[in-house]
Amino acid sequence: MTATAVIEEIKQLPRAEQSRVLHFAFELARERQLSGEELAGLAQRMADANDPAEKKRLREEIHRGFYGE
């Protein structure tokens, strides 16, 4: 199943079930820290990016991946 298919399924859930899914996703993101290899890949993508908004998003993702939420 693809992420797009999962997202479409989530959209069909009742609000209470969507809230449970969101809570799970936030907890998962908070707990997940990235490996050195993943952080290095993000840092390279940030260095290569030309769009300031993309650079900012990647910098925030690196921060979360290093420190967690």
N, C-alpha and C positions, 0 to 999 in steps of 0.2 A: 504494500500500500504506500502511496506517495504522500508527502506532506500536504500537497494540494487536496488530495482525497480526504485526508484526516480533517483538514480545515473545513471542507465542505460538509463533512459529517457533523462536526462541532456546531456549525451554523444551524443545523437542523434540530439540535437538542433544545429542550426547554431551558429557560433562563437559569433555573437552579442547577441543572446539570452542567451548563456552560460555566457557571461560577466554580463548580468543583474542578473542572478541567483547568480553568485559569489559575486556581489556587495551586494545583499540582504543577503547572508549568512554571509559576513563579518560584515555588519551592525548589524545583529542579534547577532552575537557573541560578538561584541563590547558592545552592550547594556545589555547583559545578565549577571547578577550577580547571584551567587549561594546562596542557603539558607544555614543556619548553618548546617543542617542535611546533605546536599549534600557535603559541605566542609569537614565535619567530616568523611563521607564515603570515600572521596578521600584521606584524610590524613591517614585513616586506611589502604587503599589499598597501599599507598606509603610506610607506615611502614612495610607492609607485603611483599612488592616486593623484589625480589632478584636481578633483572636485573637493573644495574645502569642507562641504557637508559630509562627504564620504570619509575624508580624513578624520573628522571629528567623531563620526560613528565608529570607525575602527579604533580610534584612541580610547573611546569609552568601552568598547568590547575588550580591548587589551586590559584595561584597568579592572573590569569585572572578572576577566579570566585569570588575572594574577591574584587579586585580593578577594574575589567572590563578592557577593552583594553585601 
